[in-house]
């Protein structure tokens, strides 16, 4: 009997071994087929793809095969693929590929029919597909398409080439004025896109267009360009507009130098044109934390326009403590900008500071339930304690089974297994794009099972009415993290808040700049920290190892914290942008931590600091510890050594 059991066990082990080897072999074939597809090698692709019909990623093989020669594919073959793989990522990808081919061939009737089947949300169609769709509608004499094209003209400054014929049609139809054209070119030059600005200005008569490489010269060296202008440059609109563009570009480097350039030629401009120049000084001076920014913004007056100019003028007023001007700016902001949580909150603070407390509280109530930086601050202004929402019931066995057996989740898990992260995340997001709360919670728990921490967080973050904040604010690998945190006397909630923002706990995360691991440590930083803490024998290849990464990351947090007044807001900014910048951004007088965070010049760091500090509050709630509120965590930022009132605000 014992022999028969052993033989049966051996047979089972052999069968399992064969299954694993077969799976490994088919996975290797899939990866080889994918590489051959990327190289455009049809023969190598077919060799590797043979026998993969039953592979879990077989739809990708079918997609690769059809995509390799899409220009020769029949509409029937495309239709069959789309029907067979309906409601999948690969169908979405092929449909967009097919739409671009139809547009290239100007098969507008077919384009209209196929575009109607493309989901319009989650994710929305890309800009070129939207422009092609409007061109297809114009081909069918749909006059309403011009109204939508005008909306794109006004909002899509970084438009792809597919939109150029659409904008030409707008111009030919008399729907664009010279003012429209110059306003768009101004915005594109503000974004340092001279090529796109030239395309826009090509709609004007040849005599009104910039000569030669004028736009590139303005971006490259605006001061030299201004110095070379003839005395009569202002007799044409082109001359004045190009000079304004040069003033705006000069302000990007140094707003005060740009102001001096403007003073020399200001009398050549109309009041509106001078207002535009001052709005650029206010915008760029605000980012440079220049004390004159508020005055420049005031000088812009009614010419102040554009989200960035309004936002930086408001930040300058905030940093200067000019609540009345801040209130005025928020009330004049474009509707969509004013509806953002930061300006709802700061607008409330400005109203409160100017004696309109009831109005302020009405503003706070609009966002106080949001688990965000300004939602938490608004709730504190109303005196509401922070509490986690009621815990959702755990997913049932049936809900878990349906989630784990979802075809997109199955494919995503296989793609993660094969280290094809981009495709895996795309599949995962497709699976949850229209999911209800119960499905989202089940899928998040599936992610937990497979230690896909980032997917668990991002999926749980999407729930609307039923929540699990222990999933939203996961704290994995505590056995590796907590001892290092305690050894350096750091706040566990803050450390996890930073790690969540840095990597979402993707152990192998690597940024485009080269930062690695859970705490996204740069190689040069790792070497410096290792030397500081006496980590003998350290090798760069160890950076991504969990234990070493956490040791280096927490040690760096401690070093940065020690160099920045032991202040977590400054240290968070320093961790992201460097301690030197965090010091430089301090004001000449004490300011609230929230004001410091809002006026950080780098948009990435500004968003980063807000999220890290919000995460710290939320982790404190999840850990169940007695934690300070957000405003207390943010505290006050003291001026740097030697700061004076004449320093940048």
C-alpha positions in Angstrom: 0.0 0.0 0.0 2.8 2.4 0.9 4.5 1.6 -2.5 1.3 2.4 -4.4 0.8 5.7 -2.6 4.4 6.6 -3.3 4.0 5.7 -7.0 0.8 7.8 -7.2 2.5 10.7 -5.5 5.4 10.4 -7.9 3.0 10.3 -10.8 1.2 13.4 -9.6 4.5 15.2 -9.1 5.6 14.2 -12.7 2.3 15.5 -14.1 2.6 18.7 -12.2 6.2 19.1 -13.3 5.2 18.5 -16.9 2.4 21.1 -16.6 4.7 23.7 -15.2 7.3 23.0 -17.9 4.6 23.2 -20.6 3.4 26.5 -19.1 6.9 27.8 -18.9 7.6 26.8 -22.5 4.4 28.4 -23.8 5.2 31.6 -21.9 8.6 31.7 -23.5 7.0 31.2 -26.9 4.6 34.1 -26.2 7.4 36.4 -25.2 9.4 35.4 -28.3 6.3 36.1 -30.5 5.8 39.4 -28.8 9.5 40.4 -29.5 9.1 39.2 -33.2 6.0 41.4 -33.5 7.8 44.4 -32.1 10.6 43.8 -34.6 8.1 43.3 -37.5 9.5 39.8 -38.2 6.6 37.9 -39.6 8.4 34.6 -40.0 9.9 34.6 -36.5 6.5 35.6 -35.1 4.7 32.7 -36.8 7.3 30.2 -35.6 6.9 31.3 -32.0 3.1 31.7 -32.2 2.5 28.2 -33.3 0.7 26.2 -30.7 -0.4 29.2 -28.6 -4.1 29.1 -29.5 -5.1 28.0 -26.0 -2.6 30.3 -24.1 -4.3 32.7 -21.8 -2.8 35.5 -23.8 -3.9 34.1 -27.2 -6.0 37.3 -28.0 -2.7 39.2 -28.0 -1.2 36.7 -30.5 -4.3 37.2 -32.7 -3.9 41.0 -32.3 -0.2 40.9 -33.2 -0.9 38.7 -36.3 -3.5 41.1 -37.6 -1.6 44.2 -36.7 1.6 43.0 -38.5 -0.1 43.6 -41.8 -3.1 45.8 -41.0 -2.9 47.8 -44.2 -3.6 44.7 -46.2 -6.2 43.3 -43.8 -9.8 43.0 -45.0 -12.6 44.9 -43.2 -14.2 41.5 -42.6 -11.1 40.2 -40.8 -11.0 43.2 -38.6 -14.7 42.9 -37.9 -14.4 39.3 -36.9 -11.5 40.0 -34.5 -13.4 42.9 -32.9 -16.5 40.7 -32.5 -14.6 37.7 -31.1 -12.7 39.9 -28.6 -15.5 42.3 -27.9 -15.0 44.4 -24.7 -11.3 43.7 -24.3 -8.2 45.8 -24.3 -6.9 44.2 -27.5 -10.1 45.0 -29.3 -9.8 48.6 -28.1 -6.2 48.7 -29.4 -7.1 47.3 -32.8 -10.1 49.5 -33.2 -7.9 52.6 -32.6 -5.3 51.3 -35.0 -8.0 50.6 -37.6 -9.5 54.1 -37.1 -6.1 55.7 -37.8 -5.7 53.7 -41.0 -9.2 54.6 -42.1 -8.4 58.3 -41.5 -5.1 58.0 -43.3 -7.0 56.7 -46.3 -9.8 59.3 -45.8 -12.5 56.6 -45.6 -14.7 58.9 -43.6 -17.9 57.0 -43.8 -16.3 53.9 -42.5 -14.5 56.0 -39.8 -17.8 57.4 -38.6 -19.3 54.0 -38.3 -16.3 52.5 -36.4 -15.8 55.6 -34.2 -19.4 55.3 -33.0 -18.4 51.9 -31.5 -15.4 53.3 -29.6 -16.0 53.9 -25.9 -16.0 57.6 -25.2 -15.1 57.4 -21.6 -12.6 55.4 -19.4 -10.4 56.1 -21.2 -11.6 58.9 -23.5 -10.4 58.7 -27.2 -7.1 60.3 -27.9 -6.9 63.7 -29.3 -6.0 62.7 -32.9 -9.0 60.3 -33.0 -11.3 63.1 -31.8 -10.0 65.4 -34.5 -10.4 62.7 -37.2 -14.0 62.1 -35.9 -14.8 65.8 -36.4 -13.3 65.7 -39.9 -15.4 62.7 -40.7 -18.5 64.6 -39.6 -17.5 67.6 -41.7 -17.2 65.3 -44.6 -20.8 64.4 -44.0 -21.8 68.1 -43.9 -22.4 68.0 -40.2 -22.2 71.8 -39.4 -22.3 71.1 -35.6 -18.8 69.6 -35.9 -17.4 73.1 -36.3 -18.8 74.1 -32.8 -16.9 71.2 -31.3 -13.8 72.0 -33.3 -13.9 75.5 -31.9 -13.9 74.0 -28.4 -10.8 72.0 -29.2 -9.1 75.1 -30.6 -9.7 76.8 -27.3 -8.7 74.0 -25.0 -6.3 71.7 -26.9 -3.1 73.8 -27.2 -0.9 70.7 -27.7 -2.9 69.4 -30.7 -1.5 66.7 -32.9 -1.1 67.2 -36.6 -4.4 65.4 -37.2 -6.2 68.5 -35.9 -4.5 71.0 -38.3 -6.9 70.4 -41.3 -9.8 70.7 -38.8 -8.6 74.1 -37.6 -8.0 75.1 -41.3 -11.7 74.3 -41.9 -12.6 76.5 -38.9 -10.7 79.3 -40.4 -12.1 78.8 -43.9 -15.6 78.9 -42.4 -14.9 82.3 -40.9 -15.1 80.9 -37.3 -11.6 82.1 -36.3 -10.6 85.8 -36.0 -7.1 87.2 -35.9 -7.5 87.6 -32.1 -8.3 83.8 -31.8 -5.2 82.9 -33.8 -2.8 85.2 -31.9 -4.3 84.1 -28.5 -3.6 80.5 -29.4 -0.1 81.2 -30.6 0.6 83.1 -27.3 -0.5 80.1 -25.3 1.7 77.7 -27.3 4.7 80.0 -26.9 4.1 80.1 -23.2 4.4 76.3 -23.3 7.7 76.7 -25.4 6.2 75.1 -28.5 7.3 77.4 -31.3 6.6 74.7 -34.0 3.0 74.5 -33.0 2.7 78.3 -32.7 4.1 78.5 -36.3 1.4 76.1 -37.5 -1.3 78.2 -35.8 0.0 81.4 -37.3 0.2 79.8 -40.8 -3.5 80.5 -40.9 -2.8 84.2 -41.2 -1.8 86.0 -44.4 1.9 85.6 -45.3 2.7 89.2 -44.4 1.3 88.7 -40.9 3.3 85.6 -40.1 6.6 85.5 -38.2 9.7 85.7 -40.4 12.1 82.8 -40.6 13.0 81.2 -37.3 11.7 84.2 -35.3 9.7 82.0 -32.9 12.6 79.6 -32.2 14.9 82.6 -31.7 12.5 84.1 -29.2 12.5 80.9 -27.2 16.2 80.4 -27.4 17.4 84.0 -26.5 14.5 86.4 -26.0 16.8 89.2 -24.8 18.9 89.2 -27.9 15.8 89.0 -30.0 14.4 92.1 -28.3 17.7 94.0 -28.6 17.7 93.5 -32.4 14.2 94.8 -33.1 13.9 97.9 -35.3 12.7 101.1 -33.7 9.4 100.8 -35.6 8.6 97.2 -34.6 5.3 98.2 -33.0 3.6 99.6 -36.2 2.3 96.1 -37.0 0.5 93.6 -34.8 3.0 91.0 -35.7 5.8 93.1 -34.3 4.0 93.8 -31.1 2.9 90.2 -30.6 6.4 88.9 -31.1 7.8 91.4 -28.7 5.2 90.3 -26.1 6.2 86.7 -26.7 9.9 87.7 -26.1 8.9 89.5 -22.8 7.1 86.4 -21.7 10.0 84.1 -22.5 12.4 86.5 -20.7 10.2 86.4 -17.6 10.5 82.6 -17.4 14.2 83.1 -16.6 14.0 86.3 -14.6 10.8 88.3 -14.1 12.7 91.4 -12.9 14.9 91.5 -16.0 11.8 91.1 -18.1 10.2 94.0 -16.3 13.1 96.2 -17.1 12.8 95.2 -20.8 9.1 96.0 -20.7 9.6 99.4 -19.2 11.7 100.5 -22.2 8.9 99.6 -24.7 5.7 99.6 -22.7 4.4 102.8 -24.4 4.4 100.9 -27.7 1.6 98.6 -26.6 -2.1 99.0 -26.1 -3.5 98.7 -22.5 -4.6 95.1 -23.2 -1.2 94.2 -24.6 0.5 95.8 -21.5 -1.9 93.9 -19.3 -0.9 90.6 -21.0 2.8 91.4 -20.4 2.2 92.1 -16.8 0.2 88.9 -16.4 3.2 87.0 -17.7 5.4 88.8 -15.2 2.9 87.9 -12.4 2.8 84.3 -13.5 6.6 83.8 -13.8 7.4 86.1 -10.9 5.0 84.1 -8.7 6.8 80.9 -9.6 10.1 82.6 -8.8 8.6 83.6 -5.4 9.4 87.3 -6.2 7.9 89.9 -3.9 6.9 92.0 -6.8 4.6 89.4 -8.3 1.5 90.7 -6.5 2.1 94.2 -8.0 2.6 92.7 -11.5 -0.7 90.8 -11.1 -2.5 93.9 -10.1 -1.1 95.8 -13.1 -2.4 93.1 -15.4 -5.9 94.0 -14.2 -8.6 92.7 -16.6 -6.0 91.3 -19.0 -5.2 88.6 -16.5 -6.2 85.4 -18.2 -5.3 81.7 -18.3 -5.3 79.1 -15.5 -1.6 79.3 -14.7 -1.5 83.1 -14.6 -4.5 83.2 -12.3 -3.2 80.4 -10.1 0.3 81.9 -9.6 -1.1 85.4 -8.9 -3.4 83.8 -6.3 -0.4 81.9 -4.8 1.6 85.1 -4.6 -1.2 86.9 -2.8 -1.5 84.0 -0.5 2.2 83.9 0.3 2.2 87.7 0.9 -0.8 87.4 3.2 -2.9 89.7 0.9 -6.3 88.0 1.6 -8.4 90.7 0.0 -6.5 90.4 -3.3 -6.7 86.7 -3.1 -10.4 86.8 -2.6 -10.8 89.1 -5.6 -8.6 86.7 -7.7 -10.6 83.6 -6.7 -13.9 85.3 -7.6 -12.5 86.3 -11.0 -11.0 82.9 -11.8 -12.3 80.8 -14.8 -15.1 78.7 -13.5 -13.3 75.3 -13.9 -10.3 76.6 -12.0 -12.3 78.2 -9.2 -14.1 74.8 -8.8 -10.8 73.0 -7.9 -10.5 72.1 -4.2 -7.4 74.3 -3.5 -9.2 77.4 -4.6 -12.4 76.5 -2.9 -10.4 76.1 0.3 -8.2 79.2 -0.1 -11.2 81.2 -1.3 -12.9 80.2 1.9 -9.8 81.3 3.9 -9.8 84.6 2.1 -13.4 85.2 2.8 -12.9 84.3 6.5 -9.9 86.6 6.8 -11.9 89.5 5.3 -14.9 89.1 7.6 -17.2 86.8 5.6 -17.1 83.7 7.9 -20.5 82.3 6.8 -19.4 82.4 3.2 -16.2 80.7 4.2 -17.9 77.9 6.0 -20.2 77.4 3.0 -17.0 76.9 0.9 -15.4 74.5 3.3 -18.6 72.3 3.4 -18.3 71.8 -0.4 -15.1 69.7 0.1 -15.0 68.7 3.8 -15.9 65.1 3.1 -13.1 64.6 0.6 -10.1 62.5 1.8 -7.7 65.0 0.2 -5.3 67.6 1.3 -7.8 70.4 1.1 -10.7 68.3 2.2 -8.9 67.5 5.4 -8.0 71.1 5.9 -11.6 72.2 5.2 -13.0 69.8 7.8 -10.5 71.1 10.4 -11.7 74.7 9.7 -15.2 73.5 10.4 -14.1 71.8 13.6 -14.9 68.3 12.3 -12.6 65.5 13.6 -11.1 63.2 11.1 -12.8 59.7 11.0 -12.5 56.9 8.5 -15.8 56.1 6.8 -17.6 52.9 7.8 -15.7 49.7 6.9 -17.3 47.9 4.0 -18.2 44.2 4.4 -15.5 41.9 3.2 -16.0 40.5 -0.3 -18.0 37.2 -0.3 -16.5 34.0 -1.7 -18.7 34.4 -4.7 -17.5 38.0 -5.3 -13.9 36.9 -5.0 -14.4 34.0 -7.4 -16.0 36.3 -10.0 -13.2 38.9 -9.6 -10.4 36.3 -9.9 -12.0 34.6 -12.9 -12.6 37.9 -14.8 -10.9 37.3 -18.2 -9.1 40.7 -18.0 -7.9 40.0 -14.5 -6.7 36.6 -15.5 -4.8 38.1 -18.4 -3.4 40.9 -16.2 -2.1 38.4 -13.6 -0.3 36.4 -16.4 1.2 39.6 -17.8 2.4 40.6 -14.3 3.9 37.1 -14.0 5.7 37.6 -17.3 7.0 41.1 -16.1 5.0 42.9 -18.8 3.9 45.6 -16.4 2.6 48.1 -18.9 0.3 45.6 -20.6 -0.7 44.2 -17.2 -1.8 47.5 -15.8 -3.7 48.3 -19.0 -5.6 45.0 -18.7 -6.3 45.6 -15.0 -7.6 49.1 -15.5 -9.8 47.9 -18.3 -11.3 45.3 -16.0 -12.3 47.8 -13.4 -13.2 50.8 -15.6 -16.9 50.5 -15.0 -16.9 48.3 -11.9 -19.2 48.9 -8.9 -17.9 49.2 -5.4 -18.4 45.5 -4.5 -16.5 44.4 -7.6 -13.7 47.0 -6.9 -13.3 45.7 -3.3 -13.1 42.1 -4.5 -10.6 42.9 -7.3 -8.5 44.9 -4.7 -8.4 41.8 -2.5 -7.3 39.7 -5.5 -4.4 42.1 -5.9 -3.6 41.6 -2.2 -3.5 37.9 -2.7 -0.8 38.3 -5.4 1.0 41.1 -3.5 0.2 43.6 -6.2 0.1 46.4 -3.7 -0.2 49.2 -6.2 -3.2 47.6 -7.9 -4.9 47.0 -4.5 -4.5 50.7 -3.6 -5.5 52.1 -7.0 -8.5 49.8 -7.2 -9.7 50.4 -3.7 -9.3 54.2 -4.2 -12.1 54.1 -6.8 -14.9 53.1 -4.6 -17.7 55.6 -4.2 -20.0 54.5 -1.3 -18.4 51.4 0.2 -14.8 51.7 1.3 -11.9 49.8 2.8 -9.3 52.3 3.9 -7.0 49.5 5.0 -6.7 48.6 1.3 -6.4 52.3 0.2 -3.6 52.8 2.7 -1.8 49.5 2.7 1.2 49.1 4.9 3.0 46.0 3.6 6.4 44.7 4.6 6.2 46.2 8.1 8.7 43.6 9.4 11.3 45.3 7.1 10.0 48.9 7.5 9.1 49.3 11.2 12.4 48.5 12.8 14.2 50.9 10.5 11.7 53.6 11.2 12.0 53.2 15.0 15.8 53.0 14.8 15.8 56.5 13.3 13.0 58.0 15.5 10.8 58.6 12.5 7.0 58.8 12.3 5.7 55.5 10.9 2.7 57.2 9.3 4.8 59.8 7.6 7.3 57.2 6.3 4.5 55.0 4.9 2.9 58.1 3.5 6.1 58.9 1.6 6.6 55.3 0.4 3.0 55.2 -0.8 3.6 58.3 -2.9 7.0 57.2 -4.1 6.3 53.7 -5.4 2.9 52.5 -4.3 5.0 49.7 -2.9 6.2 48.3 -6.2 9.5 46.7 -5.1 11.0 46.9 -8.6 9.8 50.5 -9.4 12.3 52.5 -11.3 11.8 56.1 -12.4 12.9 57.7 -15.7 15.6 59.5 -13.7 16.9 56.3 -12.3 15.4 56.2 -8.8 14.8 52.7 -7.6 12.8 50.6 -5.2 10.2 51.1 -2.6 11.6 54.5 -1.5 12.8 55.5 -5.0 16.4 56.1 -4.0 18.7 57.6 -6.6 22.1 55.9 -7.1 24.1 59.0 -6.2 22.0 59.5 -3.0 22.4 55.8 -2.1 26.2 56.1 -2.3 26.2 59.2 -0.2 23.9 57.8 2.4 25.7 54.5 2.6 28.9 56.4 3.3 27.2 58.6 5.9 25.8 55.6 7.8 28.9 53.4 7.5 27.3 50.8 5.3 30.5 49.0 4.3 30.6 46.9 1.2 27.6 48.7 -0.3 27.1 48.0 -4.0 24.7 49.9 -6.4 23.1 46.7 -7.4 21.7 46.5 -3.8 19.6 49.6 -4.1 16.4 47.8 -5.2 16.7 45.1 -2.5 13.9 45.7 0.0 15.9 45.7 3.2 18.7 47.9 1.8 16.3 50.2 0.1 14.4 50.8 3.3 17.6 51.3 5.2 18.9 53.9 2.7 15.5 55.6 2.3 14.8 56.0 6.0 18.3 57.0 6.7 18.0 59.7 4.0 14.7 60.9 5.5 16.4 61.3 8.9 19.4 63.2 7.4 17.1 65.5 5.4 14.8 66.0 8.5 17.8 66.9 10.6 19.0 69.5 8.0 15.5 71.1 7.7 14.4 72.2 11.1 13.1 68.7 11.9 10.0 69.7 9.8 8.2 67.0 7.8 6.9 69.4 5.2 10.4 70.8 4.4 11.8 67.2 4.6 9.1 65.9 2.2 9.9 68.7 -0.3 13.6 68.0 0.2 13.2 64.3 -0.4 11.6 65.0 -3.7 13.4 68.0 -5.0 16.5 68.2 -2.9 17.2 69.8 0.5 18.7 72.9 -1.1 15.5 73.8 -2.9 13.4 73.1 0.1 15.5 75.6 2.0 15.4 78.2 -0.8 11.6 78.1 -1.0 11.2 79.3 2.6 9.8 82.8 3.0 11.3 85.8 4.7 8.8 85.5 7.5 7.0 82.6 9.2 4.3 81.1 7.0 1.8 78.3 7.4 3.0 74.9 6.2 -0.1 74.8 4.0 0.9 78.1 2.4 4.5 76.8 1.9 3.1 73.6 0.2 0.8 75.6 -2.1 3.5 77.9 -3.2 6.2 75.4 -4.1 7.3 76.4 -7.6 7.7 72.8 -9.0 4.2 71.4 -9.7 5.5 67.8 -9.2 6.9 68.6 -5.8 3.9 70.7 -4.8 1.6 67.8 -5.5 4.0 65.4 -3.9 4.2 67.2 -0.6 0.5 67.6 -0.3 -0.1 63.9 -1.0 2.6 62.7 1.4 1.2 64.8 4.3 -2.3 63.7 3.5 -1.2 60.1 3.4 0.4 60.6 6.8 -2.9 61.6 8.4 -4.7 58.8 6.7 -2.1 56.2 7.8 -2.5 57.5 11.4 -6.2 56.8 11.2 -5.7 53.4 9.7 -3.1 52.5 12.3 -5.5 53.6 15.0 -2.9 55.8 16.7 -3.6 59.1 18.3 -2.4 61.3 15.4 -2.3 65.1 15.0 -4.5 66.7 12.4 -3.2 67.9 9.1 -2.9 71.5 10.1 -0.8 70.5 13.1 1.4 68.3 11.0 1.9 71.1 8.5 2.8 73.5 11.3 4.7 76.7 10.6 7.7 77.1 8.3 10.2 79.4 9.8 12.4 81.7 7.6 15.8 80.6 6.6 19.0 81.9 8.2 19.7 85.4 7.0 16.4 85.9 5.3 15.2 89.5 5.1 12.0 91.2 3.9 13.7 92.0 0.6 14.2 88.3 -0.1 11.8 86.4 -2.4 8.4 86.1 -0.6 
